[in-house]
């Protein structure tokens, strides 16, 4: 996803009510070549305003902020049609709001005590359309908060539009496999896998892998714990 003003700088906004957290994340990110922190915000309203004005590629969004929290800000930013990716920041590794954030369209989450290397890798990863699904903790979150509703969920009609291969790709994506792992498992090229993933996103009106995973669990295509 190219930044609005430049083809090589990755533009990041940081929303957190703690100035020290914002300063620390800014310092880490701005020492990296190709990453520019274009805005800081101390609450959800400021975050929305910053995204509208500056159109960052990635927003680091604290879930718990005074006034409008990060969850509501994420909903509003993404329902406005913004193309940025949102990474939620949380202090707790099993925070119920994290799952709600994934449903709102966030591309994943990070704990605030993340290492500098993990922070930079996460920002680059989601900017390329991937999701922060690798840690087992994300799967635990999904399993913890989805199983309550799965039994009653009716599969969305759109799932019927998927080919057999696309359903297989969605199933494996929901289990956390990356494109390269999908290619190896299905004996396909990575380019072919990317085409299948793009078609799944288009048919199901999804913008990234997190939404695909949430849909797969909520529709019952994947059972928690399977």
KOLNU-342081 format. One line per field, with one value per residue: z, x, y of N, C-alpha, C in turn. Coordinates in nm, 3 decimals, decimal comma, m for minus. Each point is the difference from the previous one (the first is absolute). Example, Ala and Ser with C-alpha at 12.3 -4.5 7.8 and 13.67 -1.06 7.14 Angstrom:
n_Z	[0,780	m0,072]
n_X	[1,319	m0,035]
n_Y	[m0,569	0,105]
ca_Z	[0,000	0,006]
ca_X	[m0,089	0,082]
ca_Y	[0,119	0,119]
c_Z	[0,000	0,073]
c_X	[0,090	m0,077]
c_Y	[0,120	0,109]
# end
This chain:
n_Z	[0,000	m0,101	0,069	0,046	0,077	0,019	m0,081	0,083	0,050	0,104	m0,010	0,122	0,061	0,113	0,046	0,103	0,112	m0,008	0,031	0,110	m0,010	m0,028	0,094	0,079	m0,039	0,012	0,112	0,035	m0,038	0,054	0,076	m0,045	m0,095	m0,060	0,130	m0,012	0,122	m0,055	0,106	0,108	0,075	0,087	m0,097	0,003	0,053	0,072	0,028	0,013	0,068	0,067	0,006	0,028	0,083	0,061	0,002	0,124	m0,017	0,117	0,081	0,095	0,043	0,107	0,059	0,111	m0,040	0,069	0,028	m0,129	0,026	m0,003	0,068	0,061	0,030	0,026	0,066	0,055	0,029	0,030	0,073	0,023	m0,015	0,116	m0,069	0,111	0,051	0,086	0,081	0,074	0,095	0,070	0,125	m0,035	0,028	0,086	m0,084	0,059	0,023	0,012	0,042	0,081	0,025	0,007	0,069	0,064	m0,029	0,128	m0,032	0,129	0,088	0,084	0,080	0,097	0,056	m0,122	m0,056	m0,009	m0,005	0,100	0,060	m0,039	0,036	0,110	0,012	m0,032	0,087	0,088	m0,020	0,001	0,091	0,073	0,084	0,121	m0,073	m0,021	0,095	0,074	0,059	m0,127	m0,028	0,113	m0,036	m0,127	0,045	0,082	m0,097	m0,086	0,082	0,068	m0,121	m0,014	0,104	0,033	m0,043	m0,094	m0,080	m0,020	m0,075	0,028	0,110	m0,040	m0,011	0,107	m0,077	m0,031	m0,096	m0,031	0,017	m0,072	m0,087	0,002	m0,007	m0,088	m0,067	0,027	m0,040	m0,065	m0,110	m0,023	m0,093	0,053	0,121	m0,044	m0,063	0,109	0,083	m0,088	0,006	0,035	m0,101	0,054	m0,127	m0,018	0,111	m0,039	m0,117	0,057	0,075	m0,108	m0,061	0,104	0,010	m0,134	m0,004	0,107	m0,085	0,000	0,099	0,088	0,038	0,083	m0,089	m0,084	0,094	0,032	m0,130	m0,020	0,111	m0,029	m0,121	0,085	m0,102	0,098	0,067	0,101	0,006	m0,122]
n_X	[0,085	m0,009	0,087	m0,087	0,101	0,025	0,092	0,086	m0,063	0,014	m0,123	0,039	m0,117	0,024	m0,096	0,036	m0,070	0,097	0,045	0,034	m0,116	m0,067	0,070	m0,020	m0,128	m0,016	0,073	m0,067	m0,117	0,032	0,054	m0,117	0,080	m0,060	0,013	m0,115	0,015	m0,122	m0,040	m0,032	m0,070	m0,070	m0,090	m0,117	m0,052	0,111	m0,015	m0,132	0,019	0,097	m0,079	m0,104	0,082	0,059	m0,109	0,026	0,103	0,059	m0,099	0,084	m0,099	0,019	m0,033	0,071	m0,085	0,024	m0,125	0,021	m0,031	0,103	m0,087	m0,062	0,119	0,036	m0,114	0,014	0,127	m0,026	m0,104	0,094	0,044	0,060	0,112	0,015	0,107	m0,077	0,103	m0,072	0,013	0,048	m0,038	m0,117	0,049	m0,098	m0,008	m0,119	0,051	0,103	m0,081	m0,059	0,127	0,025	m0,113	0,052	0,090	0,041	0,124	m0,027	0,085	0,048	0,078	m0,025	0,029	m0,053	0,084	0,104	0,065	m0,076	0,020	0,125	0,022	m0,072	0,059	0,116	m0,028	m0,064	0,105	0,049	m0,096	0,108	m0,023	m0,016	0,012	0,129	m0,002	0,028	0,044	0,021	0,048	0,070	0,030	0,023	0,069	0,057	0,002	0,040	0,051	m0,021	0,037	0,105	m0,050	m0,028	0,126	m0,062	0,052	0,079	m0,094	0,084	0,000	m0,127	0,046	0,059	0,106	0,011	0,083	m0,087	m0,095	0,076	0,024	m0,130	m0,025	0,098	m0,049	m0,118	0,081	0,016	m0,025	0,127	0,018	0,121	m0,057	m0,093	0,095	0,077	m0,099	m0,034	0,135	m0,008	0,008	0,089	0,031	m0,014	0,070	0,083	m0,010	0,012	0,099	0,049	m0,026	0,055	0,099	0,011	m0,011	0,080	0,046	0,121	0,065	m0,004	0,112	0,012	m0,055	0,087	0,094	m0,036	m0,015	0,118	0,039	m0,044	0,039	0,095	0,059	0,052	0,017	m0,022	0,133	m0,055]
n_Y	[m0,118	0,082	0,071	0,092	0,041	m0,127	m0,055	0,063	0,104	m0,079	0,050	0,036	m0,027	0,065	m0,079	0,075	m0,019	m0,091	0,122	m0,069	m0,064	0,113	0,064	m0,104	m0,013	0,133	m0,002	m0,110	0,050	0,119	m0,094	m0,047	m0,043	0,100	0,031	0,065	0,052	m0,001	m0,075	0,075	m0,085	0,074	0,003	m0,062	0,110	0,017	m0,129	0,015	0,111	m0,064	m0,106	0,078	0,069	m0,105	m0,075	m0,039	m0,080	0,028	m0,041	0,040	m0,079	0,079	m0,114	0,018	0,095	0,112	0,036	0,022	m0,127	m0,083	m0,072	0,100	0,050	m0,126	m0,023	0,120	m0,022	m0,126	0,043	0,092	m0,123	0,027	0,011	0,071	m0,060	m0,061	0,029	m0,083	0,091	m0,101	0,017	m0,053	m0,121	0,008	0,098	m0,002	0,119	m0,083	m0,097	0,087	0,030	m0,131	m0,011	0,103	m0,093	m0,003	0,025	0,015	m0,052	0,090	m0,070	0,087	m0,117	0,016	m0,086	0,083	m0,115	m0,045	0,118	0,011	m0,127	0,029	0,118	m0,056	m0,097	0,078	0,080	m0,123	0,020	m0,032	m0,099	0,055	m0,110	0,021	0,095	m0,107	0,108	0,035	m0,121	0,010	0,123	m0,035	m0,104	0,087	0,091	m0,094	m0,091	0,114	0,051	m0,081	m0,066	0,124	0,011	0,070	m0,094	0,105	0,058	0,103	m0,077	m0,003	0,125	m0,052	m0,016	m0,128	0,041	0,097	m0,092	m0,084	0,100	0,033	m0,129	m0,013	0,105	m0,052	m0,096	0,117	m0,073	0,028	0,094	0,014	m0,003	0,086	0,068	m0,016	0,032	0,096	0,001	0,128	0,086	0,083	0,020	m0,132	m0,021	0,098	m0,063	m0,120	0,050	0,060	m0,115	m0,064	0,090	m0,009	m0,132	0,003	0,091	m0,055	0,065	m0,101	m0,064	0,102	0,082	m0,056	0,011	0,125	0,024	m0,060	0,063	0,123	m0,037	m0,043	0,068	0,073	m0,110	0,084	m0,004	0,020]
ca_Z	[0,000	m0,009	0,070	m0,090	m0,057	m0,031	m0,036	0,076	0,144	0,066	0,090	0,120	0,105	0,131	0,090	0,136	0,091	0,076	m0,084	0,003	m0,095	m0,134	m0,026	m0,014	m0,128	m0,105	m0,004	m0,060	m0,141	m0,084	m0,026	m0,110	m0,133	m0,074	0,085	0,047	0,089	m0,050	0,096	0,130	0,053	0,139	0,020	m0,124	m0,085	m0,065	m0,095	m0,119	m0,068	m0,059	m0,116	m0,109	m0,053	m0,041	m0,072	0,024	m0,046	0,118	0,125	0,125	0,073	0,135	0,019	0,115	0,010	0,053	m0,105	m0,097	0,007	m0,127	m0,070	m0,072	m0,101	m0,110	m0,075	m0,078	m0,104	m0,108	m0,065	m0,084	m0,126	0,004	m0,047	0,091	0,085	0,142	0,096	0,134	0,107	0,124	0,111	0,047	m0,110	m0,031	0,022	m0,078	m0,100	m0,117	m0,098	m0,054	m0,093	m0,123	m0,068	m0,053	m0,118	0,029	m0,066	0,098	0,123	0,062	0,140	0,010	0,034	m0,118	m0,024	m0,116	m0,125	m0,027	m0,038	m0,138	m0,087	m0,004	m0,084	m0,140	m0,039	m0,029	m0,112	m0,123	m0,010	0,086	0,129	0,113	0,039	0,032	0,139	0,045	0,085	m0,081	m0,017	0,129	0,013	m0,089	0,053	0,125	m0,015	m0,109	0,018	0,062	m0,099	m0,123	m0,020	m0,050	m0,120	m0,131	m0,093	m0,092	m0,137	m0,084	0,006	m0,106	m0,127	m0,007	m0,058	0,097	0,032	0,080	0,137	0,060	0,032	0,113	0,119	0,045	0,041	0,132	0,098	0,021	m0,097	m0,087	m0,142	m0,035	0,059	m0,082	m0,127	0,025	0,037	m0,112	m0,119	m0,095	0,007	0,087	m0,083	m0,010	0,131	0,014	m0,084	0,074	0,116	m0,052	m0,043	0,123	0,055	m0,087	0,008	0,135	0,033	0,114	m0,038	0,036	0,049	0,130	m0,026	m0,054	0,111	0,084	m0,073	m0,003	0,131	0,031	m0,087	0,031	m0,094	0,088	0,138	0,095	0,054	m0,102]
ca_X	[m0,085	0,090	m0,036	m0,056	0,092	0,131	m0,011	0,091	m0,012	m0,115	m0,048	m0,059	m0,055	0,001	m0,105	0,012	m0,014	0,124	0,100	0,123	m0,018	0,008	0,138	0,082	m0,030	0,050	0,145	0,033	m0,040	0,068	0,139	m0,005	m0,006	m0,125	m0,118	m0,016	m0,114	m0,058	m0,094	m0,026	m0,131	m0,013	m0,131	m0,062	m0,040	0,122	0,045	m0,086	0,037	0,133	m0,011	m0,067	0,087	0,134	m0,009	0,112	m0,016	m0,020	m0,029	0,016	m0,115	m0,024	m0,142	m0,059	0,036	m0,112	m0,086	m0,026	0,106	0,057	m0,093	m0,096	0,076	0,029	m0,125	m0,032	0,104	m0,014	m0,131	0,015	0,063	0,146	0,070	0,110	m0,011	0,003	0,053	m0,042	0,099	m0,065	0,088	m0,040	0,013	m0,132	m0,087	m0,121	m0,014	0,081	m0,084	m0,093	0,077	0,015	m0,129	m0,015	0,084	0,143	0,083	0,072	0,028	0,131	0,012	0,079	0,140	0,059	0,140	0,014	0,003	m0,135	m0,081	0,032	m0,046	m0,146	m0,041	0,030	m0,082	m0,139	m0,002	0,002	m0,127	m0,005	m0,063	0,079	m0,070	0,093	0,009	m0,107	m0,089	m0,110	m0,095	m0,067	m0,101	m0,112	m0,070	m0,066	m0,115	m0,090	m0,073	m0,129	m0,103	0,016	m0,105	m0,122	0,027	m0,031	0,105	m0,044	m0,027	0,118	0,088	m0,040	0,058	0,140	0,028	0,054	0,137	m0,004	m0,041	0,117	0,095	m0,056	0,011	0,140	0,030	m0,061	0,083	0,120	0,107	0,040	m0,007	0,104	m0,041	m0,112	0,055	0,064	m0,103	m0,090	0,083	m0,028	0,096	m0,048	m0,081	m0,134	m0,063	m0,039	m0,119	m0,112	m0,029	m0,063	m0,137	m0,077	m0,027	m0,095	m0,132	m0,057	0,007	0,091	0,119	0,126	m0,008	m0,068	m0,143	m0,027	0,005	m0,119	m0,115	0,008	m0,042	m0,138	m0,092	0,007	0,087	0,104	m0,044	0,107	0,067	0,025]
ca_Y	[0,118	0,114	0,121	0,096	0,098	m0,056	m0,140	m0,084	0,017	m0,061	0,105	m0,061	0,085	m0,067	0,052	m0,054	0,113	0,018	0,067	m0,077	m0,111	0,057	0,041	m0,121	m0,064	0,089	m0,013	m0,130	m0,005	0,097	m0,041	m0,096	0,060	m0,021	0,017	0,137	0,021	0,126	0,059	m0,060	0,037	m0,044	m0,065	m0,046	0,113	0,050	m0,103	0,011	0,124	m0,017	m0,091	0,073	0,105	m0,040	m0,127	m0,092	m0,138	m0,086	0,070	m0,073	0,054	m0,053	m0,034	0,069	0,142	0,078	0,054	m0,107	m0,100	m0,043	m0,089	0,084	0,075	m0,093	m0,019	0,120	0,019	m0,099	0,016	0,120	m0,040	0,016	m0,120	m0,033	m0,119	0,037	m0,098	0,037	m0,014	m0,038	m0,038	m0,132	m0,096	m0,057	0,114	m0,023	0,105	m0,030	m0,071	0,100	0,082	m0,077	0,007	0,136	0,012	0,015	m0,103	m0,078	0,073	m0,015	0,037	0,123	m0,028	m0,061	0,039	0,089	m0,078	m0,048	0,115	0,036	m0,110	0,003	0,114	m0,033	m0,115	0,038	0,094	m0,081	m0,072	m0,117	0,027	m0,050	m0,123	m0,108	m0,044	m0,089	0,077	0,050	m0,111	m0,022	0,106	m0,028	m0,117	0,034	0,089	m0,039	m0,126	0,024	0,032	m0,077	m0,100	0,063	0,079	m0,058	0,038	0,105	m0,045	0,021	m0,117	m0,093	0,044	m0,043	m0,132	m0,096	0,038	0,123	m0,037	m0,065	0,106	0,075	m0,086	m0,003	0,136	0,016	m0,071	0,079	m0,025	0,111	m0,035	m0,097	m0,128	m0,048	m0,049	m0,130	m0,099	m0,029	m0,025	0,106	0,111	0,109	0,091	m0,059	0,015	0,141	0,019	m0,060	0,085	0,123	m0,033	m0,021	0,134	0,069	m0,065	0,013	0,142	0,011	0,076	m0,064	m0,138	m0,007	m0,008	m0,133	m0,095	0,021	m0,053	m0,146	m0,051	0,037	m0,074	m0,143	m0,070	m0,054	m0,013	0,029	m0,117	m0,102]
c_Z	[0,000	0,080	m0,096	m0,065	m0,052	m0,031	0,090	0,150	0,052	0,110	0,116	0,091	0,129	0,089	0,135	0,096	0,085	m0,091	m0,009	m0,098	m0,142	m0,037	m0,024	m0,135	m0,116	m0,018	m0,070	m0,151	m0,086	m0,016	m0,116	m0,133	m0,064	0,084	0,053	0,091	m0,035	0,100	0,131	0,046	0,141	0,031	m0,137	m0,095	m0,076	m0,106	m0,130	m0,081	m0,072	m0,125	m0,118	m0,066	m0,070	m0,073	0,020	m0,058	0,115	0,120	0,116	0,098	0,135	0,015	0,107	0,008	0,057	m0,114	m0,096	0,001	m0,140	m0,081	m0,084	m0,109	m0,121	m0,086	m0,092	m0,113	m0,117	m0,068	m0,087	m0,136	m0,003	m0,041	0,091	0,071	0,145	0,081	0,139	0,099	0,129	0,105	0,039	m0,114	m0,030	0,031	m0,089	m0,111	m0,126	m0,105	m0,063	m0,102	m0,132	m0,079	m0,065	m0,120	0,027	m0,059	0,097	0,123	0,046	0,148	0,009	0,036	m0,114	m0,016	m0,120	m0,133	m0,037	m0,045	m0,147	m0,097	m0,015	m0,092	m0,147	m0,050	m0,036	m0,116	m0,133	m0,013	0,079	0,132	0,109	0,058	0,050	0,147	0,040	0,085	m0,079	m0,020	0,129	0,021	m0,082	0,056	0,125	m0,024	m0,112	0,037	0,060	m0,103	m0,119	m0,026	m0,064	m0,134	m0,126	m0,097	m0,095	m0,141	m0,086	0,000	m0,111	m0,135	m0,015	m0,071	0,111	0,044	0,087	0,143	0,075	0,043	0,122	0,130	0,056	0,046	0,142	0,108	0,013	m0,099	m0,084	m0,145	m0,038	0,057	m0,077	m0,130	0,018	0,028	m0,121	m0,130	m0,111	0,007	0,093	m0,078	m0,013	0,131	0,018	m0,082	0,070	0,116	m0,045	m0,041	0,121	0,060	m0,081	0,015	0,134	0,050	0,127	m0,040	0,050	0,065	0,133	m0,021	m0,054	0,111	0,089	m0,068	0,001	0,133	0,024	m0,083	0,032	m0,096	0,074	0,141	0,094	0,056	m0,105	m0,060]
c_X	[0,089	m0,049	m0,050	0,102	0,128	m0,016	0,086	m0,010	m0,128	m0,045	m0,079	m0,055	m0,006	m0,105	0,010	m0,009	0,124	0,109	0,129	m0,006	0,014	0,144	0,090	m0,022	0,051	0,151	0,041	m0,027	0,082	0,149	0,006	m0,010	m0,135	m0,126	m0,003	m0,123	m0,058	m0,095	0,003	m0,137	m0,012	m0,138	m0,060	m0,037	0,121	0,049	m0,080	0,039	0,134	m0,007	m0,064	0,093	0,123	0,007	0,122	m0,030	m0,036	m0,029	0,023	m0,100	m0,016	m0,149	m0,062	0,053	m0,120	m0,080	m0,035	0,115	0,044	m0,092	m0,098	0,071	0,032	m0,123	m0,026	0,099	m0,025	m0,135	m0,002	0,062	0,151	0,068	0,115	m0,026	0,011	0,053	m0,040	0,114	m0,074	0,102	m0,023	0,004	m0,131	m0,106	m0,122	m0,016	0,080	m0,085	m0,100	0,072	0,022	m0,130	m0,019	0,090	0,147	0,078	0,081	0,029	0,141	m0,012	0,094	0,146	0,072	0,145	0,005	m0,005	m0,140	m0,092	0,022	m0,051	m0,152	m0,050	0,022	m0,094	m0,142	m0,007	m0,002	m0,126	m0,006	m0,067	0,086	m0,069	0,094	0,000	m0,118	m0,101	m0,120	m0,103	m0,074	m0,110	m0,123	m0,081	m0,078	m0,130	m0,095	m0,087	m0,138	m0,111	0,000	m0,118	m0,124	0,021	m0,040	0,109	m0,048	m0,016	0,125	0,094	m0,033	0,060	0,145	0,011	0,052	0,140	0,003	m0,044	0,117	0,103	m0,049	0,014	0,141	0,046	m0,051	0,078	0,137	0,112	0,026	m0,012	0,104	m0,034	m0,117	0,052	0,063	m0,104	m0,082	0,074	m0,034	0,111	m0,057	m0,087	m0,143	m0,075	m0,048	m0,125	m0,123	m0,041	m0,072	m0,145	m0,091	m0,038	m0,109	m0,141	m0,067	0,003	0,082	0,121	0,130	m0,024	m0,073	m0,151	m0,037	m0,003	m0,124	m0,123	0,000	m0,044	m0,147	m0,101	m0,002	0,084	0,117	m0,055	0,114	0,058	0,031	0,138]
c_Y	[0,123	0,117	0,104	0,091	m0,059	m0,145	m0,087	0,015	m0,064	0,096	m0,062	0,110	m0,080	0,065	m0,071	0,117	0,023	0,057	m0,082	m0,117	0,052	0,035	m0,121	m0,067	0,086	m0,017	m0,129	0,003	0,094	m0,028	m0,099	0,073	m0,029	0,012	0,143	0,006	0,136	0,065	m0,076	0,047	m0,055	m0,059	m0,033	0,111	0,054	m0,099	0,009	0,122	m0,014	m0,088	0,073	0,101	m0,056	m0,135	m0,091	m0,138	m0,093	0,089	m0,096	0,060	m0,068	m0,030	0,089	0,143	0,075	0,063	m0,112	m0,100	m0,044	m0,088	0,081	0,079	m0,088	m0,023	0,119	0,022	m0,094	0,010	0,125	m0,034	0,019	m0,131	m0,039	m0,132	0,047	m0,116	0,049	m0,023	m0,034	m0,040	m0,146	m0,100	m0,072	0,105	m0,015	0,104	m0,030	m0,070	0,097	0,088	m0,073	0,002	0,138	0,023	0,024	m0,117	m0,083	0,082	m0,028	0,031	0,121	m0,026	m0,073	0,047	0,094	m0,075	m0,047	0,114	0,035	m0,107	0,003	0,110	m0,032	m0,110	0,044	0,098	m0,074	m0,086	m0,128	0,038	m0,059	m0,123	m0,107	m0,041	m0,086	0,076	0,055	m0,108	m0,028	0,103	m0,033	m0,117	0,036	0,078	m0,039	m0,119	0,020	0,016	m0,094	m0,093	0,061	0,070	m0,076	0,043	0,109	m0,053	0,007	m0,121	m0,098	0,039	m0,044	m0,134	m0,092	0,038	0,126	m0,028	m0,064	0,103	0,080	m0,079	0,002	0,138	0,022	m0,073	0,065	m0,023	0,125	m0,044	m0,106	m0,138	m0,061	m0,061	m0,138	m0,108	m0,045	m0,029	0,098	0,103	0,107	0,097	m0,051	0,013	0,143	0,030	m0,056	0,090	0,127	m0,025	m0,021	0,136	0,069	m0,059	0,023	0,145	0,022	0,082	m0,059	m0,136	m0,011	m0,012	m0,138	m0,105	0,012	m0,059	m0,153	m0,061	0,027	m0,079	m0,149	m0,079	m0,062	m0,004	0,035	m0,129	m0,106	0,016]
# end
